[in-house]
């Protein structure tokens, strides 16, 4: 290997590219404890700033990110025929279901940590991503259930 071409068009010189499993945690720049060796993609364990802990995210979205310092918001999705759903954040704590757009919020210690939405518009999906990143406080789970996606769209 002489070089690696990235999706954004940049070309990195390389003598070797290693695909490995079970690597040690990296830092926020994907540097390992070995000089000039980086661990990236869905097998790398790294500091997840949003939760202040070390995690591994096994998702292609994680492997596609190209940023200076990594500040990843967990994200999962599925699409099958006319059905689609998106999930952002963490699925820990109490759940609050809502309708008429089918969705769920995950609340822990009074804050929304995760959000799921089926069949959301691009704006609604952006809204649930923002809710998961901002982690707003929730006073009433009953009111949150009634507001549903409208809660996220107000943030």
C-alpha positions in Angstrom: 0.0 0.0 0.0 1.3 3.4 -0.9 -1.7 5.6 -0.2 -5.2 5.5 1.1 -7.8 7.6 -0.7 -10.6 8.9 1.7 -14.2 9.5 0.7 -13.7 13.3 0.8 -11.0 13.0 -1.8 -8.0 13.4 0.5 -5.1 11.0 0.0 -3.0 9.8 2.9 0.4 8.2 2.4 0.7 4.8 4.0 3.1 1.9 4.1 0.6 -0.5 5.4 -3.1 -0.7 6.4 -4.1 -3.2 9.1 -7.6 -4.3 9.7 -7.7 -5.6 13.3 -10.1 -6.6 16.0 -9.7 -6.2 19.7 -7.7 -3.0 19.6 -7.0 -0.9 22.7 -8.8 2.4 23.3 -7.9 5.4 21.2 -8.1 9.0 22.1 -10.4 11.6 20.6 -8.2 11.8 17.5 -8.1 8.0 17.1 -4.4 7.8 18.0 -3.3 4.6 19.7 -0.5 4.3 22.2 1.9 3.5 19.2 3.2 6.6 17.4 1.7 7.2 14.0 -0.8 4.3 14.4 -4.5 5.1 14.3 -7.5 3.0 15.0 -10.7 4.0 13.2 -14.0 2.6 12.2 -16.6 0.5 13.9 -14.0 -1.7 15.8 -12.3 1.2 17.5 -12.9 1.9 21.2 -12.6 5.6 22.0 -13.7 8.3 24.5 -17.4 9.2 23.8 -17.5 12.8 25.0 -21.3 13.0 25.2 -21.4 10.3 27.9 -17.9 10.8 29.3 -16.9 7.2 29.0 -15.0 4.8 26.7 -17.2 3.0 24.1 -17.1 1.1 20.9 -19.8 1.9 18.3 -20.4 -1.0 15.9 -22.1 1.0 13.2 -21.1 2.0 9.7 -22.0 5.6 10.4 -19.2 5.7 13.0 -16.7 4.4 10.5 -17.7 7.1 7.9 -17.0 10.1 10.2 -14.1 12.3 9.3 -13.6 15.1 11.8 -10.8 16.9 13.6 -11.6 15.8 17.2 -14.3 13.1 17.5 -17.5 13.9 19.2 -19.9 11.2 18.1 -23.6 10.9 18.8 -24.7 7.3 18.5 -27.0 6.8 15.5 -28.8 3.7 14.1 -31.3 3.4 11.4 -33.2 0.9 9.3 -35.0 1.1 6.0 -37.1 -1.6 4.4 -39.5 -0.9 1.6 -41.7 2.0 2.7 -40.7 1.7 6.4 -37.9 3.5 8.0 -36.8 4.5 11.5 -33.9 6.4 13.1 -32.5 6.3 16.7 -30.1 8.8 18.2 -28.4 8.7 21.6 -28.5 6.1 24.3 -31.2 3.6 25.1 -31.0 3.7 28.9 -33.5 4.7 31.6 -37.2 5.0 31.5 -39.1 4.9 28.1 -41.8 7.2 27.0 -43.8 6.1 23.9 -45.6 8.6 21.8 -47.9 8.8 18.7 -49.3 9.5 16.1 -45.8 9.3 14.7 -44.5 6.2 16.5 -41.6 7.1 18.7 -39.9 6.7 22.0 -37.8 8.8 24.3 -35.3 7.4 26.8 -35.1 9.4 30.0 -32.5 8.9 32.8 -32.0 11.2 35.8 -34.6 13.6 34.4 -32.9 14.1 31.0 -33.7 12.7 27.6 -30.7 10.6 26.5 -32.1 8.9 23.4 -34.9 9.2 20.8 -36.4 6.9 18.3 -38.8 7.8 15.5 -40.4 5.7 12.8 -41.3 7.4 9.5 -39.9 10.8 10.4 -39.4 13.6 7.9 -35.8 14.9 7.5 -36.7 17.8 9.9 -38.2 15.5 12.5 -35.1 13.2 12.3 -32.9 16.2 12.8 -35.0 17.3 15.8 -34.6 13.9 17.5 -30.9 14.0 16.9 -30.7 17.4 18.5 -32.7 16.2 21.5 -30.3 13.3 22.0 -27.3 15.6 21.8 -28.7 18.5 23.9 -30.2 16.1 26.5 -33.0 18.5 27.7 -34.6 18.1 31.1 -38.1 16.7 31.4 -40.5 17.8 34.0 -43.5 15.5 33.1 -43.3 12.2 31.4 -47.0 12.3 30.7 -46.7 15.7 29.0 -43.7 14.4 27.0 -45.8 11.5 25.8 -48.6 13.8 24.7 -46.3 16.3 22.9 -44.4 13.5 21.2 -42.4 14.6 18.2 -43.5 18.2 18.8 -41.3 18.3 21.9 -38.2 17.6 19.8 -39.2 20.1 17.1 -39.3 22.9 19.8 -35.7 22.3 20.9 
